[in-house]
Amino acid sequence: MKANLNNNSGGKSSFSSKISFKIDLQAYVLIIAFLLIVVIFGFFTGGEFLSSRNVSNLFTQMSVIALLAIGMTLVLILAQIDLSVGSIVGLTGGIAAILQVWHGWDTWAVVLAAVAIGALIGFWHGWWVAYRAVPAFIVTLAGMLIFRGILIGITDGQTIAPLKESFMAIGTSYLPYLLGYILAIIGIVLMFYFTYRQRNKRQSLGLIVPSHIVSYGKITAYSVLLLLVVYMLNRYFGIPVPFLIVLTIGIIVAFVTMKTSFGRYLYAIGGNPEAAALSGINIKRNTLWVFVIMGALAGLAGILLTGRLNATTTSAGTSYEMDAIAACVIGGTSLMGGKGNVIRSIFGALIMASIDNGMSMMNLEAFWQYIVKGSILLFAVWMDIYSQKKATV
């Protein structure tokens, strides 16, 4: 009996080690990939890729795709897809520019209108998908064409500019240096607090808890990286407001997905819709809400893009849906549903933006960017399928 207990204990330890390794691998593979990108582009650009000015521009440029990736993560967790987000970005940005430039609306009224219109479009998509059982691929593909056409129609095919300074500030302003450091310190304190709280909770439940060195060493490394990023950004003009908006929304949505019943419902629906329905989860209502959130975030992304460019054009947001999907898949979100992480999707958007930025700085022709991003997307999807098959073995 004693020998059997020892054997069982050893098996449990081995299983836990495998699970821990798998989680660590998923958590750190993005960081390793990003560091490789930084090293490669830093070398080929003579260090200019790592300059404070370029780092600041990089965080500003990735903000639009990162916002879309946050919403797309929720959509993909449900095993759905949204191909219309690029057109929604263009349309809401165009409506915002029209309201301000042609009709003199105040900036905050314009922002609320754009987000509300995005949410309304998301409601339209969600209604067709959830309550009329039309595949999301078809509904949003139709939306991609419809809303791009509406944009061309309402703008009469012309560029609309310039916008008020208060509107431009949403996409181009920066936080004061001191405030940036204060927010970084607050973030570090919260990371240590929640790590301490999580460790105590796991111990009280009798679950396996990593050593203090592993838990707090990881948070210390994150803290050093955060302070380094803030220092680099403050060497230029400070933390870009668009990136702060993305980070704030990302943290909120990540909390919702991980700590609320709504988030648990999404994973359950995407993982096994039949079981979710049998357990009493309202699949239609939750699906509708996810598309509403996606539309609202696309509307906000349209505001950021229009503010940064100080203009809107009929081509604004073109192919952004592909970049958003690629960012999610690179971040580990499964196209099969039931798996995804908002923070990692934001990191995936940073990787996509870094690739664009680095190749542009190397003066590579545009076709290379499409080839490289397409190859990365294909590899990321293959890795997802491979890991899914391996998990079922």
N, C-alpha and C positions, 0 to 999 in steps of 0.2 A: 504493500500500500504506500509506503513511504517513497519507494522508487518511482511509483506511478505519479505521485504528487510532484516529485522533482522533475519528472519528464514533462508533466503538464506545465509546470512553472517555466521550464526552459522554452517550451513551445510558445507560451504566451509572450515571453520576453522577445523571442525571435520575431514573432508577428508584429509586436509593437515597434520593434526596430525598423521593420520593413515599412510600416505605415509612416513612421516619423521620417524615414529617408525619402519616401515618396512626397510627403508634404514639403519637406525642405527643398527637394529638387524643384518642385513647382514654384516655390516661393522665390528661389534665388536664380533660376535660369534666366529670367528677364533681366535681372541686375547684371549677370555675367554677359549677356548679349549686348546690353547697353554699354557696358564698359569696353567691350570689344569695338563697338561702333565708335565710341569716343576716341579710343587709341588709334584706330585706323584713320579716321577723318582728321584727328589732331596731327597725325604724322604727315598726311598728304596735303594739308593746308598750312603747314609750317606753324602749327599752334594756334592759328587764327580761329579755328573751330571752337577752342576753349576760351576765347576772349570774353570778357564780361559783356561786351556789347552783343556778341553773337548769342551767348547764353540767354540774355534777356530777350532778344528777338525770337529765339527758339521757343521759349515758354509762351510768348505772345502768339506766335503763329500756330502752335499746337492747340490753343485753347478752343477754337471752333470745333475741330475734330474730336477733341476730348469730351466736350459737352455732348456731341452726337454719340460718342462711344458709351457714355454713361447710360443714355436712354436705350441705345441699341443692345447693351448688355441685358437689360430687363426683357427686351423683346426676344432675344436669342435664348434666354433662360426658359422662356415659354415655348421654345421650339418653333417660333415664328420668325418673320423677317420683315424689314421695312426698307424698300428700295426708293422711297419718295423723299427721304430726309434732305437730300441735296436740293431738290426743287422747293421744298418747304423753306429752307434757309434762304434761297433766292427770292421767293415770293414774299415772305415776311419782312426781309430786309428791304425789298422794293416798296412794299406798302408803307413801311416806316419812313422811308425817304420821301415818298409822295406826300404823306401826311404832314411832314415837317417842312419840306421845301416848297411844295405847292399850296399847302393849306395852313401853314404856320402853327402847327400843333406844338405844345410844350413837350420837352424830351421825355418826361416820365409818363405822360399820357400816351406817347408814341410807343414806349417800351411795353407798357401794359397792353396796348392794342395788339402789338406784334405777338406777344406771348399768348394772349387770348385767342388770336386767330390760329396760331400754331396748335393750341390745345383743341380748338374746334375742328381743325383738319384731322387731328389724331382721333377725336371722337368719331368722325365720319369713317375713318379707316377701321377703327375698332368695332363699330356697329356692323359693318359689312362682314368682318372676319368672325366676330363672336356670335352675332344674332342672325346672320344670313348664311353662315358657313361657306363663304367664298374664300378660297385660299389666300393667305396674306401676300404671297408672291404676286398674284394677279391683281389684287386690290391696290397694293402699293406701287406696282409697275404702272397701272393705270393712273394712279395719283402722280407719279413722277412726270408723266406726259401732260396730264391735265394742268397741274399747277405751274409747270414751266410755260405752257401755252398762255395761262392767265397772266403770268408775269410779263411775257412779251406783249400781250394785249394791253394791259393797264399802263405800261411804261411807253407804249408806242415804239418799242425797240430802241429807246434812247437811254443814255446815261443820265442819272439824276444826281445832282450835286450843286453846291456844297451843303453840308449839314452844319447845325449849330455846334459851337465849341463844347457845350454840355453833352451833346450826343457823341461827339468824337472822343470825349474823355472816357466814356465807357470802354472803348476799345484801345485807347492809347495812353491812359494815365498810369501813374505809379504811386505806390505807397511811400510816405516819408521813411527815411532810413531807420530812425529810432523805432517807429511803429512796426517795421518789418522784424527787427530783432525781438521786440516784445512779443509779437505773435509767435515767433519761433520758440522762444522760451516757454510760453504757455503750451505750445504743442508738445514740447519735450516733457514738461511736467505731466501732462495728460497721458502721454504714452507710458511713462513709468507708473502712474497711478492705475491705469487700466490693466497693465501687466501684473501689478501686485494684486489687484482685485481678482483677476482671472485665475491666478495661481492659487489664491486662497479658496476660491469657489471650487476648483478642480480637486483640491485636497479634501475639502469637506464632503465631496461626492465620492471620494475614494478612487479618483481617476489618476492616471499616470501624469506626473508633473515633471517637466524638464528641470535640469539643475539650475541653480541660481546663475551660474556662469553663462549658460546657454541663453536663458530668458533675458537677463539684464545686459548681457554682452551684446545681444542682437539689438536691443533698444538703444544701447550706447552707440553702436555703429550707425543706426538710423539718425540719432541725434547729431552726431558729428557731421554726417552727410547733409542734414538739414541746415545746420549752421554754415557749412561750406557753401551751399547753394545760396543762402541769404546773403552771405558775404560777397559772393560773386555778383549777385544782382545789385547789391548796394554800391558796388564799385562803378556801376553804370548810372541808372536813375532810381533804382529801387525795385521792389517786387511789382511786376505788372498787375494792374487791376484785373484784366481778363483771366489771368492764371489764378488769382485769388478767388474769383467767382467760381471757376472750375473746381478748385480745391474745396471750397465751402459746400457746393452742391454735391460733389463726389462723396464727401464725408457724411452728409445727410442721407443720401441715397444708400450708401454702404451700410449705415446704421439701420435703415429701414429694411434692407434685404436680409441682414444678419440677426436683427434683434426684435423684429415685429412679426405678428402672425401673417400680415400681408406678404412679407418677404418669404416666409416659409411656405405659404401657399403657392407662390410662383415656382419655387424649386420643385414642389410636389407635382404641380401641373405639368411642368416641363419634363420631369423624370418619368412620371407614369400617370397620364391623364385619367385613365380608367379608375385607378385606385384613388386618385384625388376626388373624382366625382362620387365614388362610393363612400368616401369619408365625409361627404357633405360640403366640400369646397365649391363655391359658386364660380365655375370656370369662366362663364361668359362675362360676368361682372369684372373679374380680375383681369381678364384679357382686354376688356374695354379700357380699364384704367391704365394699363400699361401703354396702350397706344396714345391715350391722352397725354400721359407724361412724356412720351417720346415726341409728340407734336409740340408741346410747350417748350421742351429743351431745344428743339430745332428752331422755334421762334426766337428764343434767347440767343442761340448761335447766330441767327440772321442779324440780330442787333449788334453782336460783337463784330461780325465780319463787316457790316456796313459802317460801323463807327471807326473801325481800323482803317478802312479804305477811304473814308469820307465820301463815299459814292456808292451807288448801286448800278449794276449792269444786268443785262438779260442772261449772262453766262455765270452769274454769281452762284456758287454752290455746286457747280457741275462736277459730277463724279465723287462728291463728298460721301455719298452712301457707301461707296466701295472702300474708301479710306477708313470710315467708321467701323465697318464690318471687319476689315483687316486688323484694325487696332484691337477689337474685341477678341478675335481669334488668336492673335499674337499674345494677348494677355491671358489666354487659357480658357476663354469662354467656348463652350461646345456648341456647334451647329445642330447637334442632336437634341439639345435642350437639357434642362436640369442641372446645369453646371455653369458658373460664371462668377466673376469677382469684379466689382466696379473699380476698385483702386488699381487692380492689375490692368484693366482696360485703359485707364488713364495713362498708365505706364506704357502700354502698347501704343497709344497715340503719340507719346513722347518719342518712342522708337521710330515710328513712321515719319514724324516731323524731322527727326534727326537725320534720317536717310535722305529726305528731300533737301534739307538744308545743306548737308555735307556734300551731296553730289552737285548742288548748285554752286557751292563755293569752289568746287574742283573744276567748274566750267564744263561739266559733262553735258552732252546734248540731252534734250528732254526725253527722247525715246528710251535712254538708258534708265531713267527713273521709273518709267512704266514697266520695263523688263524686270528690274530689281524688285520693285514692290509686288509685282505679280508672282515672281518666283518665291518671295518670302511668304506670301499668302498661301500659295500652293503647299509649301513645306509645312506651314503651321497647321493647315487643315489635315494634311497627311499625319502629322504627329498626333492630332486630336483623335483621328480614326484609329491609329495604331494603338494609342493608349486605351481607347474604349474596348478594342478587341482583346488587348492584353488583360484588361480588368475582368473580362468575362471568362477568361480561361481558368 
